[in-house]
């Protein structure tokens, strides 16, 4: 049950980030997705993967995989955030305009 809740929270965070990025500039999208990766997606997804692997392996210590996965996902989100912060302001507001 905890695995399903963690996956649902990660999916909710991704859906929320998707909703917030609709119609935004590329710079803003990088910032929002970086924050979502670090706060909403990373910890819960690494928890779900780590616990699932521990159950499959049959060893509780295999769940420590989440201690490896979370920093990797966090660094990816941090890189996205830094790219978004230091990216030059683009002239186009939205590439895909719906009329």
C-alpha positions in Angstrom: 0.0 0.0 0.0 2.8 2.4 0.8 4.4 1.8 -2.6 1.1 2.7 -4.4 0.7 5.8 -2.3 4.3 6.8 -3.1 3.8 6.3 -6.8 0.5 8.2 -6.7 2.2 11.2 -5.0 5.0 11.1 -7.6 2.4 11.0 -10.4 0.4 13.8 -8.8 3.6 15.9 -8.6 4.4 15.3 -12.2 0.8 16.1 -13.2 0.9 19.3 -11.2 4.1 20.3 -12.8 2.7 19.6 -16.2 -0.4 21.8 -15.4 1.8 24.6 -14.2 4.0 24.6 -17.3 1.3 24.8 -19.9 1.7 28.1 -21.8 5.0 29.0 -20.0 8.3 29.9 -21.5 11.1 27.3 -21.7 13.0 29.0 -18.9 10.0 28.7 -16.6 9.4 25.1 -17.6 13.0 24.2 -16.6 12.5 25.9 -13.2 9.1 24.2 -12.5 10.3 20.7 -13.6 13.5 21.1 -11.6 11.6 21.9 -8.4 9.1 19.1 -9.1 11.9 16.6 -9.6 13.6 17.6 -6.4 10.6 17.8 -4.1 7.7 15.9 -5.5 9.0 13.2 -7.8 12.4 12.2 -6.5 11.8 11.1 -2.9 8.6 9.3 -3.6 9.8 7.6 -6.8 13.1 6.4 -5.2 11.1 5.1 -2.2 8.8 3.1 -4.4 11.6 1.7 -6.5 13.8 0.9 -3.4 11.0 -0.9 -1.5 9.8 -2.8 -4.5 13.4 -4.0 -5.2 13.7 -5.0 -1.5 10.5 -7.0 -1.7 11.6 -8.7 -4.9 15.1 -9.4 -3.6 13.7 -10.6 -0.2 16.3 -8.6 1.7 15.5 -5.5 3.7 18.9 -4.0 3.1 18.2 -4.0 -0.7 15.8 -1.1 0.1 18.9 1.1 0.6 18.8 1.5 -3.1 16.6 4.5 -2.5 19.6 6.1 -0.8 21.4 5.9 -4.1 18.4 6.8 -6.4 17.3 9.9 -4.5 20.5 11.9 -4.8 20.7 11.0 -8.5 17.2 12.3 -9.1 17.8 15.3 -6.9 20.9 16.3 -8.9 19.0 15.9 -12.1 16.4 18.3 -10.8 19.0 20.7 -9.5 20.6 20.8 -12.9 17.2 21.5 -14.5 16.6 24.3 -12.0 20.1 25.9 -12.5 19.6 25.7 -16.3 16.2 27.4 -15.9 17.6 30.1 -13.7 20.6 30.9 -15.8 19.0 30.5 -19.2 18.7 33.6 -21.3 15.2 34.9 -21.7 13.6 33.5 -24.8 11.6 35.7 -27.2 8.9 33.1 -27.8 6.3 32.7 -25.1 4.9 29.5 -26.3 6.1 27.4 -29.2 2.8 25.5 -29.6 0.0 28.0 -29.8 -3.5 26.7 -29.8 -5.9 28.9 -31.7 
